């Protein structure tokens, strides 16, 4: 018979269990909440930011993040309010539980072939946002094509799995930070190796070593038909419920291109396209397939106009021997990889970013549209017909820029000034990245005793600047003598020339780092930073966009996750100490035997190129200033958004440099975009980056780490080398790695 001493603990344990069960019952009786993933989907579908939700519910943004990841759950009275919000959003944006009914192409843009990408967009590293990529021609509305008999592909056997490859050198096993999402079908793309005989099936390589058999007779029309059929099963799910599923991508190696009758080089080096009378182009036309206005170049789109019965029929082609994979974006020799390796590499990029649709610049721009489509299908209650409706928080229509935002070639500029007129700072917005060097006469004696010049580079600087950035969604509205509002995107005419500037730091208000000399146009982030520094701001004129929102948030998040997952593949993770991080960054390229370095390079180029495409300039010898060009007809031609991102990146850079100057008396000698060079007594960033008394990095300064916005070691050179560069008027930040970073696409 048990005594009281032994029975007492059992009673307490039982009471504790009952209390825990009662707590669960109490929580179950509260307002029901959808799954955390659904909470995030509803917010993004409504175009709301976590900051907006946090302000409405009087909580911190980090709290909303925890609710959306499932780490925590809201408690009363916040829970009831949050449940009410989600219930209302679910009514406006119901879950896509069944396939959306087909919509005629003239009504819904998701069935219309998108603007044609450029074959190769220049990627000039820090200057990529200033590059003039090849234009994306917008196809004219085409009449519906009557049904016709296309070339019928021969029956293809079931797909086979390639035998397991044996590595020639041992590889260190690394689990990616974030596994790739399950792919649908056989993936979004296939790489054709040109193998097979005239009357046998050819080989198409997809991810995971899977080899598909494709037809080798019937030419390109038969191959396109096969790519859209169930045997290939090439598809990519949409990134937004109101978007469209990805088109299949066929990557043609040199042998595959030859087999299809394509030349290995394009004779037209200016237009980079096959002539309209080429046999392959005629073959496509005979089979009732069409090309977009860009024609048949390194990146070609083959399609048939969508109808209510057939839906979207479009296949993307990438011709490797024509330079479809620019080595400045994808790394050297990526286009020459064996077909299985290339299929794995491109599928990784497609799963983490987007199926390539052209250059990385084109893909970066189209990722914006894929994540925030301009239109959605909505049923008209009066006619019961499906119509196109705008998506909240998206760029829904093309808008003309304000005159200060427009490049010199734009019609709004031509209407104001003669053709030879050079606009002054009070006539044009000049928000560009830094290119500044310090006057060598300003080097102190203490600085001249140091031994090294050390460069530090901000990770994904333009992506980090896009995060939580409010940008204009609609047209600009002109106003005079406005009161400055840092929450309103736009450009402002103000005089900041009287503000004091330390010559040992670049001015935060100009890309060349020299102090402004009079009134000039500034984007909202630049003037907001002037206020942050304690200056009074009194603009005399402004072009403002009251319709605004965090358009680039989803774009940043996807590219950040892609970047972090790829860095984790290379063994560089957020959990590393600063010393471990610096060591990992010196060896990750050697560790990247699985071509993750090529994926990393492409992700970085996607960021810079995508921002640059927001202000795509006209191309072609036949263009005349003052004429419109095709890029102006897309909603994503927005030089004001590009200016806001670059302004924010430059301000972020100055804020950190200013912190080091005021807290540790450390001043840079050169800045180029997101790279700053400091003089140091040692070769490592740890030799000059200041610390707090407890040994932690200086709050608000540069922090070593892998995350976007943190910095990495860019390069080190001797002091005498850096001083010599300054004496010659050259920027040491451009050459700190021992070569021209911009020329190499960095």
For each residue, the residues with C-beta under 8 A, 3 or more apart:
1:
2: 6 7
3: 6 7
4: 7 8
5: 8
6: 2 3 9 10
7: 2 3 4 10 11
8: 4 5 11 12
9: 6 12 13
10: 6 7 13 14
11: 7 8 14 15
12: 8 9 15 16
13: 9 10 16 17
14: 10 11 17 18
15: 11 12 18 19
16: 12 13 19 20
17: 13 14 20 21
18: 14 15 21 22
19: 15 16 22 23
20: 16 17 23 24
21: 17 18 24 25
22: 18 19 25 26
23: 19 20 26 27
24: 20 21 27 28
25: 21 22 28 29
26: 22 23 29 30
27: 23 24 30 73
28: 24 25
29: 25 26
30: 26 27 76 79 80
31: 79 80 83 84
32: 83
33: 39 73 74 79 82 83 86
34: 38 39 42 86 90
35: 38 39 70
36: 39 40 67 68 69 70
37: 40 41
38: 34 35 41 42 86 95
39: 33 34 35 36 42 43 67 68 86
40: 36 37 43 44 68
41: 37 38 44 45 93 95 241
42: 34 38 39 45 46 86 89 90 93
43: 39 40 46 48 49 50 53 68 89
44: 40 41 47 48 240 554
45: 41 42 89 92 93 240 241 242
46: 42 43 89 92 93 392 393
47: 44 372 391 392 393 394 549 550
48: 43 44 52 53 393
49: 43 52 53 468 549 550 553
50: 43 53 54 61 64 65 68
51: 54 55 61 468 550
52: 48 49 55 56
53: 43 48 49 50 56 57 64 85
54: 50 51 57 58 59 60 61 63 64
55: 51 52 58
56: 52 53 85
57: 53 54 64 78 81 82 85
58: 54 55 78
59: 54 63 64 78
60: 54 63 64
61: 50 51 54 64 65
62: 65 66
63: 54 59 60 66 67 72 74
64: 50 53 54 57 59 60 61 67 68
65: 50 61 62 68 69
66: 62 63 69 71 72
67: 36 39 63 64 70 72 73 74 82
68: 36 39 40 43 50 64 65
69: 36 65 66
70: 35 36 67 73
71: 66
72: 63 66 67
73: 27 33 67 70 79
74: 33 63 67 78 79 82
75: 78 79
76: 30 79 80
77: 80 81
78: 57 58 59 74 75 81 82
79: 30 31 33 73 74 75 76 82 83
80: 30 31 76 77 83 84
81: 57 77 78 84 85
82: 33 57 67 74 78 79 85 86
83: 31 32 33 79 80 86 87
84: 31 80 81 87 88
85: 53 56 57 81 82 88 89
86: 33 34 38 39 42 82 83 89 90
87: 83 84 90 91
88: 84 85 91 92
89: 42 43 45 46 85 86 92 93
90: 34 42 86 87 93 94 95
91: 87 88 94
92: 45 46 88 89
93: 41 42 45 46 89 90 241
94: 90 91 97
95: 38 41 90 241
96: 100 241
97: 94
98:
99:
100: 96 103 377
101: 377 386
102: 111 306 308 309 311
103: 100 107 108 110 111 308 377 386 388
104: 107 108 111 306 307 308 386
105: 108 111 112 305 306 307
106: 141
107: 103 104 377 386 387 388
108: 103 104 105 111 112 375 376 377 386 388
109: 112 373 374 375 388
110: 103 242 243 244 312 373 375 377
111: 102 103 104 105 108 244 306 311 312
112: 105 108 109 139 306
113: 116 139 292 301 303 314
114: 301 357 366 369
115: 136 137 138 139 292 630 631 634
116: 113 136 137 138 139 292 293 294 299 301 358
117: 136 294 299 357 358 359 362 363 366
118: 121 133 134 135 136 294 299 358 359 361 362
119: 134 272 273 297 298 299 322 323 324 358 359
120: 134 272 298 323 324 326 359
121: 118 131 133 134 326 358 359 360 361 362 609 612 613
122: 128 131 132 133 328
123: 128 131 326 328 329 359 360 361 605 608 609 745
124: 127 128 130 131 328 742 743 745
125: 128 608 673 741 742 743 744 745 746
126: 433 608 672 673 674 675 741 742 746
127: 124 130 131 433 673 742
128: 122 123 124 125 131 361 605 608 609 611 612 745
129: 432 433 462 608 611 612 642 645 646
130: 124 127 432 433 612
131: 121 122 123 124 127 128 361 609 612
132: 122 616 617 619
133: 118 121 122 359 361 362 609 612 613 616
134: 118 119 120 121 272 359 619
135: 118 616 618 619 620 629 630 631
136: 115 116 117 118 294 358 362 616 630 631 634
137: 115 116 292 293 294 630
138: 115 116 293 630 633 634
139: 112 113 115 116 142 292 293
140: 293
141: 106
142: 139 145 290 305
143: 305
144: 305 307
145: 142 148 288 290 304 305
146:
147:
148: 145 287 288
149: 152
150: 221 222 225 287 288 289
151: 218 219 221 222 225 287
152: 149 218 222 225
153: 156 214 215 218 222 223 225 226 229
154: 201 215 217 218 222
155:
156: 153 201 212 213 214 215 226 231
157: 160 201 213
158:
159: 186 210 211 212 213
160: 157 210 211 213
161: 208 209 210 211
162: 165 205 209 210 211 340
163: 209
164: 209
165: 162 209 340
166:
167: 170 171 593
168:
169: 593
170: 167
171: 167 593 594
172: 571 591
173:
174: 568 569 570 571 591
175: 568
176: 179 180 565 568 569
177: 564 565 567 568 569 573
178: 561 564 565 568
179: 176
180: 176 183 348 351 352
181: 351
182:
183: 180 186 187 188 207 236 347 351
184: 187 235 236 237
185: 233 234 235
186: 159 183 190 206 207 210 212 232 233 234
187: 183 184 190 206 207 208 210 234 236 343 347 350
188: 183 234 235 236 246 248 249 347 350 351 355
189: 206 234 248 249 250 251 343 346 347 350 355 356
190: 186 187 204 205 206 212 214 227 232 234 248 249 250 251 343
191: 204 205 206 251 253 339 340 342 343 346
192: 202 203 204 205 214 223 250 251 252 253 256 339
193: 202 203 204 205 253 255 256 339
194: 202 253 254 255 256 257 258 259
195: 202 203 255
196: 200 201 202 203 216
197: 200 216
198: 216 217
199: 216 217
200: 196 197 216
201: 154 156 157 196 213 214 215 216
202: 192 193 194 195 196 213 214 215 216 256 259
203: 192 193 195 196 211 212 213 214 339
204: 190 191 192 193 211 212 213 214 232 250
205: 162 190 191 192 193 209 210 211 212 339 340 342 343
206: 186 187 189 190 191 210 211 212 234 343 347
207: 183 186 187 210 343 344 347 348
208: 161 187 344
209: 161 162 163 164 165 205 340
210: 159 160 161 162 186 187 205 206 207
211: 159 160 161 162 203 204 205 206
212: 156 159 186 190 203 204 205 206 231 232
213: 156 157 159 160 201 202 203 204
214: 153 156 190 192 201 202 203 204 223 226 227 232
215: 153 154 156 201 202 218 222 223 226
216: 196 197 198 199 200 201 202 259
217: 154 198 199 222
218: 151 152 153 154 215 221 222 223 225
219: 151 222 223 260 261 280 283
220: 223 224 260 261 280 283 284 302
221: 150 151 218 224 225 283 284 286 287 289
222: 150 151 152 153 154 215 217 218 219 225 226
223: 153 192 214 215 218 219 220 226 227 250 260
224: 220 221 227 228 250 284 289 302 315
225: 150 151 152 153 218 221 222 228 229
226: 153 156 214 215 222 223 229 231 232
227: 190 214 223 224 232 234 248 250 315
228: 224 225 232 248 313 315
229: 153 225 226 232
230: 233
231: 156 212 226
232: 186 190 204 212 214 226 227 228 229 248
233: 185 186 230
234: 185 186 187 188 189 190 206 227 248 249
235: 184 185 188 245 246 248
236: 183 184 187 188 245 246 350 355
237: 184 245 246
238: 241 243 244 245 246 370
239: 243 354 367 370 371 558
240: 44 45 243 370 371 372 373
241: 41 45 93 95 96 238
242: 45 110 373 375 376 377 391
243: 110 238 239 240 369 370 371 373
244: 110 111 238 312 373
245: 235 236 237 238 312
246: 188 235 236 237 238 249 350 354 355
247: 301 312 314 315 316 355 357
248: 188 189 190 227 228 232 234 235 315 316
249: 188 189 190 234 246 315 316 317 318 346 350 355 356 357
250: 189 190 192 204 223 224 227 315 316 317 318
251: 189 190 191 192 318 320 324 342 343 346
252: 192 256 257 260 262 317 318 319 320 321
253: 191 192 193 194 256 257 320 321 339 342
254: 194 257 258 264 320 321
255: 193 194 195 258 259
256: 192 193 194 202 252 253 259 260
257: 194 252 253 254 260 262 263 264 319 320 321 322
258: 194 254 255 261 262 264
259: 194 202 216 255 256
260: 219 220 223 252 256 257 280
261: 219 220 258 279 280 283
262: 252 257 258 274 280 319
263: 257 266 267 274
264: 254 257 258 321
265: 321 322
266: 263 269 272 273 274 297 298 322
267: 263
268: 271 272 273 274 275
269: 266 272
270: 621
271: 268 295 297
272: 119 120 134 266 268 269 297 298 322
273: 119 266 268 294 295 296 297
274: 262 263 266 268 278 280 281 295 296 297
275: 268 278 281
276: 281 295
277: 281 282
278: 274 275 281 282 296
279: 261 282 283
280: 219 220 260 261 262 274 283 284 296
281: 274 275 276 277 278 284 285 291 296
282: 277 278 279 285 286
283: 219 220 221 261 279 280 286 287
284: 220 221 224 280 281 287 289 290 291 302
285: 281 282 288 289 290
286: 221 282 283
287: 148 150 151 221 283 284
288: 145 148 150 285 304
289: 150 221 224 284 285 302 303 304
290: 142 145 284 285 302 303 304 305
291: 281 284 294 295 296 300 301 302
292: 113 115 116 137 139 295 300 301 303
293: 116 137 138 139 140 630
294: 116 117 118 136 137 273 291 297 299 300 301
295: 271 273 274 276 291 292 300
296: 273 274 278 280 281 291 300
297: 119 266 271 272 273 274 294 300 319 322
298: 119 120 266 272 318 319 322 323 324
299: 116 117 118 119 294 316 317 318 319 324 357 358 359 362
300: 291 292 294 295 296 297 316 317 319
301: 113 114 116 247 291 292 294 314 315 316 317
302: 220 224 284 289 290 291 314 315 317
303: 113 289 290 292 312 313 314 315
304: 145 288 289 290 310 313 314
305: 105 142 143 144 145 290
306: 102 104 105 111 112 310 311 312 313
307: 104 105 144 310 311
308: 102 103 104 311
309: 102
310: 304 306 307 313
311: 102 111 306 307 308
312: 110 111 244 245 247 303 306
313: 228 303 304 306 310
314: 113 247 301 302 303 304
315: 224 227 228 247 248 249 250 301 302 303
316: 247 248 249 250 299 300 301 355 356 357
317: 249 250 252 299 300 301 302
318: 249 250 251 252 298 299 324 325 356
319: 252 257 262 297 298 299 300 322 324
320: 251 252 253 254 257 323 324 325 335
321: 252 253 254 257 264 265
322: 119 257 265 266 272 297 298 319
323: 119 120 298 320 326 335
324: 119 120 251 298 299 318 319 320 335
325: 318 320 329 330 334 335
326: 120 121 123 323 329 330 359 360
327: 330 331 332 333 334 335
328: 122 123 124 605 744 745
329: 123 325 326 359 360 601 602 605 609 745
330: 325 326 327 334 335 360 598 601 602 605
331: 327 334 597 598 601 602
332: 327
333: 327 336 337
334: 325 327 330 331 337 342 345 595 598
335: 320 323 324 325 327 330 342
336: 333
337: 333 334 341 342 345 595
338: 341 342
339: 191 192 193 203 205 253 342 343
340: 162 165 191 205 209 343 344
341: 337 338 344 345 595
342: 191 205 251 253 334 335 337 338 339 345 346
343: 187 189 190 191 205 206 207 251 339 340 346 347
344: 207 208 340 341 347 348 594 595
345: 334 337 341 342 348 349 595 598 599
346: 189 191 249 251 342 343 349 350 356
347: 183 187 188 189 206 207 343 344 350 351
348: 180 207 344 345 351 352 566 596 599
349: 345 346 352 353 356 562 599 602 603
350: 187 188 189 236 246 249 346 347 353 354 355 356
351: 180 181 183 188 347 348
352: 180 348 349 558 561 562 565 566 599 603
353: 349 350 363 367 558 559 562 602 603 606
354: 239 246 350 357 363 366 367 370
355: 188 189 236 246 247 249 316 350
356: 189 249 316 318 346 349 350 360 363
357: 114 117 247 249 299 316 354 362 363 366
358: 116 117 118 119 121 136 299 361 362 363 366
359: 117 118 119 120 121 123 133 134 299 326 329 362 363 609
360: 121 123 326 329 330 356 363 364 602 605 606 609 610
361: 118 121 123 128 131 133 358 364 365 605 606 608 609 610 612 613
362: 117 118 121 133 136 299 357 358 359 365 366 609 613
363: 117 353 354 356 357 358 359 360 366 367 606 609 610
364: 360 361 367 368 605 606 607 608 609 610 611 613
365: 361 362 368 369 609 610 613 614 636
366: 114 117 354 357 358 362 363 369 370
367: 239 353 354 363 364 370 371 555 558 559 606 610
368: 364 365 371 372 395 551 552 555 610 636
369: 114 243 365 366 372 373 374 635 636
370: 238 239 240 243 354 366 367 373
371: 239 240 243 367 368 554 555 558
372: 47 240 368 369 391 393 394 395 551 554 555
373: 109 110 240 242 243 244 369 370 376 391 394
374: 109 369 390 391 394 395 396 397 635
375: 108 109 110 242 388 389 390 391 396
376: 108 242 373 388 389 390 391
377: 100 101 103 107 108 110 242 386 387 388 389
378: 386 387 388 389
379: 384 385 386 387
380: 383 384 385 386 387
381: 384
382:
383: 380
384: 379 380 381
385: 379 380
386: 101 103 104 107 108 377 378 379 380
387: 107 377 378 379 380
388: 103 107 108 109 375 376 377 378
389: 375 376 377 378
390: 374 375 376 394 396 397
391: 47 242 372 373 374 375 376 394 396
392: 46 47
393: 46 47 48 372 473 549 550 551
394: 47 372 373 374 390 391 473 551 635
395: 368 372 374 473 551 635 636 638
396: 374 375 390 391 473 635
397: 374 390 635
398: 632 633 634 635 637
399: 474 475 476 635 638
400: 406 412 475 632
401: 405 406 410 412 476 638 639 640
402: 405 406 412 476 478 490 491 543 640
403: 406 412 413 416 427 543
404: 427 428 429 491 493 521 543
405: 401 402 429 476 491 543 639 640 643
406: 400 401 402 403 410 412 413 639
407: 410 413 615 617 639
408: 413 423 625
409: 413 414 617 618 623 625 626 629
410: 401 406 407 413 414 632
411: 414 415 626 627 628
412: 400 401 402 403 406 415 416
413: 403 406 407 408 409 410 416 417 423
414: 409 410 411 417 419 625 626
415: 411 412 626
416: 403 412 413
417: 413 414 421 423 427
418: 421
419: 414 625 626
420:
421: 417 418
422:
423: 408 413 417 427 428
424: 427 428
425: 428 430 516 517 518 519 520 521
426: 493 518 519 520 521
427: 403 404 417 423 424 521
428: 404 423 424 425 521
429: 404 405 491 521 522 523 643
430: 425 510 511 520 521
431: 511 522 523 526 643 644 646 647 650
432: 129 130 435 511 646 650
433: 126 127 129 130 511 646 649 650 672 673 674
434: 506 511 513 650 653 671 672 673
435: 432 511 512 513 671 672 673 731
436: 506 512 513 514 670 671 672 731
437: 669 670 725 726 729 730 731 732
438: 442 443 503 504 667 668 669 670 726
439: 442 503 726
440: 443 723 726 727
441:
442: 438 439 503 504
443: 438 440 447 448 669 679 723 726
444: 447 448
445: 448 449
446: 449 450
447: 443 444 450 669 679
448: 443 444 445 719 723
449: 445 446
450: 446 447 679 680 681 719
451: 680 681 682 718 719
452: 679 680 681 682 683 687 716 717 718 719
453: 669 677 678 679 680 716 717 718 719 721 722 732 736
454: 677 678 679 680 682 683 684 685 687 688 713 715 716
455: 675 676 677 713 714 715 716 732 733 736 737
456: 675 676 678 685 689 702 711 712 713 714
457: 674 675 711 712 713 714
458: 461 464 649 652 653 674 675 702 709 710 711
459: 464 563 705 706 707 708 709 710 711 712
460: 463 464 559 560 563 604 607 708 709
461: 458 464 465 649 652 653 673 674 708 709
462: 129 465 466 607 608 611 645 646 649 674
463: 460 466 467 556 559 560 563 607 708
464: 458 459 460 461 467 556 649 652 708 709
465: 461 462 469 645 646 648 649 652
466: 462 463 469 552 553 555 556 611 645 648
467: 463 464 552 553 556 557 560 708
468: 49 51 550 553
469: 465 466 525 550 552 644 645 648
470: 487 489 548 549 550
471: 489 545 548 549 550 551 552 638 640 641 644
472: 476 489 490 544 545 547 548 638 640 641
473: 393 394 395 396 545 547 548 549 551
474: 399 545 546 547
475: 399 400 545
476: 399 401 402 405 472 490 543 544 545 640
477: 543 544 545 546
478: 402 541 542 543
479: 482 541 542 543 544
480: 540 541 542
481: 539 540 541
482: 479 485 492 539 541 542 544
483:
484: 492 494 527 531 537 538 539
485: 482 488
486: 524 527 528 531
487: 470
488: 485 524 544 545 546 548
489: 470 471 472 523 524 544 545 548 640 644
490: 402 472 476 523 524 542 543 544 545 640
491: 402 404 405 429 521 522 523 524 542 543 640 643
492: 482 484 521 522 523 524 527 537 539 541 542
493: 404 426 519 520 521 539 540 541 542
494: 484 519 520 522 527 537 538 539 540
495: 498 516 518 519 520 538 540
496: 499 509 516 520 522 530 535 537
497: 515 516 517 518 519
498: 495
499: 496 509 515 530 533 535
500:
501: 505 507 515
502: 505 661 667
503: 438 439 442
504: 438 442 661 667
505: 501 502 654 657 658 661 667 668
506: 434 436 510 513 654 657 668 671
507: 501 510 513 514 515 516
508: 526 529 530 533 650 651 654 658
509: 496 499 515 516 520 522 526 530
510: 430 506 507 513 514 515 516
511: 430 431 432 433 434 435 650
512: 435 436
513: 434 435 436 506 507 510 671
514: 436 507 510
515: 497 499 501 507 509 510
516: 425 495 496 497 507 509 510 520
517: 425 497
518: 425 426 495 497
519: 425 426 493 494 495 497 540
520: 425 426 430 493 494 495 496 509 516
521: 404 425 426 427 428 429 430 491 492 493
522: 429 431 491 492 494 496 509 526 527 647
523: 429 431 489 490 491 492 526 527 640 643 644 647
524: 486 488 489 490 491 492 527 528 644 647
525: 469 528 529 644 647 648 651
526: 431 508 509 522 523 529 530 647 650 651
527: 484 486 492 494 522 523 524 530 531 537 539
528: 486 524 525 531 532 651
529: 508 525 526 532 533 651 654 655
530: 496 499 508 509 526 527 533 535 537
531: 484 486 527 528 534 535 536 537
532: 528 529 655
533: 499 508 529 530 658
534: 531
535: 496 499 530 531
536: 531
537: 484 492 494 496 527 530 531
538: 484 494 495
539: 481 482 484 492 493 494 527 542
540: 480 481 493 494 495 519
541: 478 479 480 481 482 492 493
542: 478 479 480 482 490 491 492 493 539
543: 402 403 404 405 476 477 478 479 490 491
544: 472 476 477 479 482 488 489 490
545: 471 472 473 474 475 476 477 488 489 490 548 640
546: 474 477 488
547: 472 473 474
548: 470 471 472 473 488 489 545
549: 47 49 393 470 471 473
550: 47 49 51 393 468 469 470 471 553
551: 368 372 393 394 395 471 473 555 641
552: 368 466 467 469 471 555 556 641 645
553: 49 466 467 468 550 556 557
554: 44 371 372 557 558
555: 367 368 371 372 466 551 552 558 559 610
556: 463 464 466 467 552 553 559 560 708
557: 467 553 554 560 561
558: 239 352 353 367 371 554 555 561 562
559: 353 367 460 463 555 556 562 563 603 606 607
560: 460 463 467 556 557 563 564 708
561: 178 352 557 558 564 565
562: 349 352 353 558 559 565 566 603
563: 459 460 463 559 560 566 567 600 603 604 708
564: 177 178 560 561 567 568 574 706 707
565: 176 177 178 352 561 562 568 569
566: 348 352 562 563 569 570 596 599 600 603
567: 177 563 564 570 572 573 588 600 706
568: 174 175 176 177 178 564 565 571 572 573
569: 174 176 177 565 566 592 594 596 599
570: 174 566 567 584 588 589 591 592 596 597 600
571: 172 174 568 584 587 588 591
572: 567 568 576 581 584 585 588 706
573: 177 567 568 576 706
574: 564 705 706 707
575:
576: 572 573 580 581 584 705 706
577: 580 581
578: 581 582 686 697 704 705
579: 582 583 686
580: 576 577 583 584
581: 572 576 577 578 584 585 704 705 706 712
582: 578 579 585 586 684 685 686 704 712 713
583: 579 580 586 587
584: 570 571 572 576 580 581 587 588
585: 572 581 582 588 712 713
586: 582 583 713
587: 571 583 584 590 591
588: 567 570 571 572 584 585 591 592 597
589: 570 592 597
590: 587
591: 172 174 570 571 587 588
592: 569 570 588 589 595 596 597 600
593: 167 169 171
594: 171 344 569
595: 334 337 341 344 345 592 598 599
596: 348 566 569 570 592 599 600
597: 331 570 588 589 592 600 601
598: 330 331 334 345 595 601 602
599: 345 348 349 352 566 569 595 596 602 603
600: 563 566 567 570 592 596 597 603 604
601: 329 330 331 597 598 604 605
602: 329 330 331 349 353 360 598 599 605 606
603: 349 352 353 559 562 563 566 599 600 606 607
604: 460 563 600 601 607 608
605: 123 128 328 329 330 360 361 364 601 602 608 609 745
606: 353 360 361 363 364 367 559 602 603 609 610
607: 364 460 462 463 559 603 604 610 611
608: 123 125 126 128 129 361 364 462 604 605 611 612
609: 121 123 128 131 133 329 359 360 361 362 363 364 365 605 606 612 613
610: 360 361 363 364 365 367 368 555 606 607 613 614
611: 128 129 364 462 466 607 608 614 642 645 646
612: 121 128 129 130 131 133 361 608 609 615 616 642
613: 121 133 361 362 364 365 609 610 616 636
614: 365 610 611 636 637 638 639 641 642
615: 407 612 637 638 639 642
616: 132 133 135 136 612 613 631 637
617: 132 407 409
618: 135 409 623 627 629 631
619: 132 134 135 623 629
620: 135 623
621: 270
622:
623: 409 618 619 620 627 629
624: 627
625: 408 409 414 419
626: 409 411 414 415 419
627: 411 618 623 624
628: 411 632 633
629: 135 409 618 619 623 632
630: 115 135 136 137 138 293 633
631: 115 135 136 616 618 634 637
632: 398 400 410 628 629 637
633: 138 398 628 630 637
634: 115 136 138 398 631 637
635: 369 374 394 395 396 397 398 399 638
636: 365 368 369 395 613 614
637: 398 614 615 616 631 632 633 634
638: 395 399 401 471 472 614 615 635 641 642
639: 401 405 406 407 614 615 642 643
640: 401 402 405 471 472 476 489 490 491 523 545 643 644
641: 471 472 551 552 614 638 644 645
642: 129 611 612 614 615 638 639 645 646
643: 405 429 431 491 523 639 640 646 647
644: 431 469 471 489 523 524 525 640 641 647 648
645: 129 462 465 466 469 552 611 641 642 648 649
646: 129 431 432 433 462 465 611 642 643 649 650
647: 431 522 523 524 525 526 643 644 650 651
648: 465 466 469 525 644 645 651 652
649: 433 458 461 462 464 465 645 646 652 653 673 674
650: 431 432 433 434 508 511 526 646 647 653 654
651: 508 525 526 528 529 647 648 654 655
652: 458 461 464 465 648 649 655 656 709
653: 434 458 461 649 650 656 657 671 674 676
654: 505 506 508 529 650 651 657 658
655: 529 532 651 652 658 659 700
656: 652 653 659 660 700 701 702
657: 505 506 653 654 660 661 667 668 671 676
658: 505 508 533 654 655 661 662
659: 655 656 662 663 698 700 701
660: 656 657 663 664 666 667 689 690 698 701 702
661: 502 504 505 657 658 664 665 666 667
662: 658 659
663: 659 660 690 698 701
664: 660 661 690 698 701
665: 661
666: 660 661 678 688 690
667: 438 502 504 505 657 660 661 678
668: 438 505 506 657 671 676 677 678
669: 437 438 443 447 453 677 678 679 722 726 732
670: 436 437 438 676 677 722 725 726 731 732 733
671: 434 435 436 506 513 653 657 668 675 676 677 733
672: 126 433 434 435 436 675 731 733 734 741 742
673: 125 126 127 433 434 435 461 649
674: 126 433 457 458 461 462 649 653
675: 126 455 456 457 458 671 672 714 733 736 741
676: 455 456 653 657 668 670 671 702 733
677: 453 454 455 668 669 670 671 722 732 733 736
678: 453 454 456 666 667 668 669 688
679: 443 447 450 452 453 454 669 688 719 722
680: 450 451 452 453 454 683 684 685 687 688
681: 450 451 452 687 688
682: 451 452 454 686 687 688
683: 452 454 680 687 716
684: 454 582 680 687 713 716
685: 454 456 582 680 688 689 702 704 711 713
686: 578 579 582 682 689 704
687: 452 454 680 681 682 683 684
688: 454 666 678 679 680 681 682 685
689: 456 660 685 686 697 698 701 702 704
690: 660 663 664 666 698 701
691: 695 696 697 698
692: 695 696 697 698 699
693:
694:
695: 691 692
696: 691 692
697: 578 689 691 692 701 702 703 704
698: 659 660 663 664 689 690 691 692 701
699: 692
700: 655 656 659
701: 656 659 660 663 664 689 690 697 698
702: 456 458 656 660 676 685 689 697 710 711
703: 697 710 711
704: 578 581 582 685 686 689 697 710 711 712 713
705: 459 574 576 578 581 710 711
706: 459 564 567 572 573 574 576 581 710 712
707: 459 564 574 710
708: 459 460 461 463 464 467 556 560 563
709: 458 459 460 461 464 652
710: 458 459 702 703 704 705 706 707
711: 456 457 458 459 685 702 703 704 705
712: 456 457 459 581 582 585 704 706
713: 454 455 456 457 582 585 586 684 685 704 716
714: 455 456 457 675 733 736 737
715: 454 455 736 737 738
716: 452 453 454 455 683 684 713 736
717: 452 453 721 722 732 735 736 738
718: 451 452 453 721 722
719: 448 450 451 452 453 679 722 723
720: 723 724
721: 453 717 718 724 725 732
722: 453 669 670 677 679 717 718 719 725 726 732
723: 440 443 448 719 720 726 727
724: 720 721 727 728
725: 437 670 721 722 728 730 731 732 735
726: 437 438 439 440 443 669 670 722 723 729 730 732
727: 440 723 724
728: 724 725
729: 437 726
730: 437 725 726 734 735
731: 435 436 437 670 672 725 734 735
732: 437 453 455 669 670 677 717 721 722 725 726 735 736
733: 455 670 671 672 675 676 677 714 736 741
734: 672 730 731 740 741 742
735: 717 725 730 731 732 738 739 740 741
736: 453 455 675 677 714 715 716 717 732 733 741
737: 455 714 715 741 746
738: 715 717 735
739: 735 743 744
740: 734 735 743 744
741: 125 126 672 675 733 734 735 736 737 744 746
742: 124 125 126 127 672 734 745 746
743: 124 125 739 740
744: 125 328 739 740 741
745: 123 124 125 128 328 329 605 742
746: 125 126 737 741 742
